[in-house]
Amino acid sequence: MTEATHELPLPAARPPAASAGPLGWLRANLFNSPLNTILTLAAVYLFVVTIPPIIRWAFVNAIWSADSGRACRGDGACWAFIAEKLRFILFGRYPYQEHWRPLFVVVTFVALILASCDRRLWGRRLALLWMGGLAAVGVLMWGGILGLTYVETELWNGLPLTLILAIVGMALAFPLAILLALGRRSQLPAIRAICVAYIELVRGVPLITVLFMASVMLPLFLPTGVTIDKLLRAQVAFILFSAAYLAEVIRGGLQAIPKGQHEAADALGLSYWQRTRLIVLPQALAMVIPPLVNTFIGTFKDTSLVIIIGLFDLLGTTNAALTDANWRGFYLEAYVFTAAIYFCFCFFMSRYSQMLEREFNKGRGR
Amino acid sequence: MATEPASATLRPTRPPFWRNPAARGIIYQVLFVAVVVAVGIFLVHNTLVNLHRQNIATGFGFLDREAGFGIGESLVPYSPADTYGRAFFVGLLNTLYVAALGIVLATVLGTLIGIARLSSNWLVSKLSQAYVETFRNIPLLLQLFFWWAMLRESAPAPRQAWQPMGGVFISNRGVNFPVPQADPTYHWMLLALIVGVLGAIAVRGWAQRRQALTGAPFPAVWAGAALVVGLPLVVFLAAGAPLSLDWPELKGFNFSGGHSVSPEFVALLIGLTVYTAAFIAEIVRAGILAVSWGQNEAAQALGLRPVQTMRLIVLPQALRVIIPPMTSQYLNLTKNSSLAVAIGYPDLVSIANTTLNQTGQAVEGIAMIMVVYLVISLTISLLMNFYNRAVALVER
């Protein structure tokens, strides 16, 4: 465009080595002050002291296959114990020949959870998918039809039990929680008082007492001669317990809906239920999805408490595997393995909820 | 049409009562209460019938009967000949003890980790993030089993006990450590400590008033610390420093002397602390991040040093965000201490469980646990609400 310049533009100089590249990164992030230098050195020392022994224990000296616990004693981890007990830890006393059924159940649940993460599927289709999935889970676990042998709920152990308690509990607690939250926001004092009393009572006591109540007191509550299954009792306890916590989360969403939305719905002549169903709830629920996921993580972790009332969930089968006289004392290996399973589920869900939160806040974060 | 009197057609008619919102509200409430009461009566009736059939007397009379079971650890004297009522009391004290210690330790650990998470040091920040993610995503009960197994099964016998510090022994019988032997001076030191705390509060009030009037600052923090630490120290030295420690010693197969805590207690305390600290760390981090960076810059522009900025500007504002979620974490920790029943620490739930297995008084036992936890929950939230009001923003 213009005439050729007399001076050639200088090529951009590289920044000094001390402020760019890996060295610069180290200076800026690890050694930017005397205190930070000390902290960095302390952290490095911690790594040097702890990491090599852990690696030696978990990999180098580990024993991967052995016939019995005695052949497995050494300086390292005995992963042979996990290999030996894997199917018991995952599926418990479910008939050995039928283990493919609980395996399919776990796969179904994982697939449903993954499908629920896709926001394009949210809506009626996802609800239908879940209903189909849960029906399939019921058929697979119980059996008795389609040529599958019947398996009583006593034998539903391990990971499928954990997933069933958490997911079915949450799914059935959800409608109850919506009613409780609406009741707590109701204009009618008697309904409000009862809902507040229920929510605060349940949130004020530990889950164990609710489980005890379900296992010890529920049989007393029922008419003479009526008995219900232990698993169902625990499930009812979970539903009643998580409903109170969910109700508080949903109430948070209800409170965040501006009054104008209610008034506009009234002005359109919508009834209370039309207004709630079409205007208020869709907005309120969308707002509280991240805390809902967090509540779900809490429920998922809480399912481990059922071992106190004698059900064998994933943690229960782990403890049971540890009582085998041939394989005594591999506590560390067993708990590390089970913790890893729980961690995978919870970590994935918490990451997902953080991602959702960021996405929902995109419009607000300016 | 026109022949009819206008008043007959145009007079406003009262709508039927079921179209009146107020009347409908009353009807709904009456129906709802009636259903709730009916369900309640149904359940109570069934319970009474069932209890009668099983020959179980209702009421709290069983509390005066002899318990007949031993309790591993107790803060007050207890023997199997004592009543169920006393056993409950022992359990309650154990619950409060472990919860109070856990709250203090979890707050300290969690605050440190939360601050470390915000450190400009990349390694430190990632390490604390790893801590939070690990312990938050593993069920507490699994962690309790883990710590308990480590102490009970993997720790050495008393003869080969680990000795991390002189006089402290960790073995599969628990942790033994030296304690000072009782001395009358300690009572006076406690008194001196109380006087010191009151004095520190008074000095702070005086310094604030003086600064408001004259603008002259006074190092109230240092003066207060000197009072709180110094007064008991003076009493201690004046009495000739009577410090004789009671050391644990290996006698036979176990330790005697010193103070010993059971593996169950240690496992429960570690588990509760480590788990809750992960949540507290996130709360502290969020609270500090909620104070906008402009506040920091303004404080620096006023010439405040970093410590002053933290203490006078950032912390008071962060506390407002931190306290409500912190309250619910304290409540969670207290409620989670009931998991003690799974590893055999004799807390309230575990003793109530033994009681209701022995006596069959399920309804009363569970009702007592529920009432106790409700009272604890309400007390903690009341105290935290007071504190919250004290630090809340004073608006017009």
Interface residues (C-beta under 8 A of the other chain):
Chain A: N29 L30 N32 S33 N36 L39 T40 A43 V44 L46 Q187 L188 P189 A190 I191 I194 L201 R203 G204 V205 P206 L207 I208 T209 F212 M213 V216 M217 P219 L220 F221 L222 P223 T224 I297 K301 D302 S304 L305 I307 I308 L315 N319 G329 Y331 L332 Y335 T338 A339 Y342 F343 C346 F347 S350
Chain B: G25 Y28 Q29 V30 F32 V33 V36 L43 N46 T47 V49 N50 L51 R53 S119 S120 N121 W122 L123 V124 L127 E133 T134 R136 N137 I138 P139 L140 L141 L142 Q143 F145 F146 A149 M150 E153 S154 K335 N336 S338 L339 V341 A342 V349 N353 L356 A362 V363 I366 I369 M370 Y373 L374 S377 L378
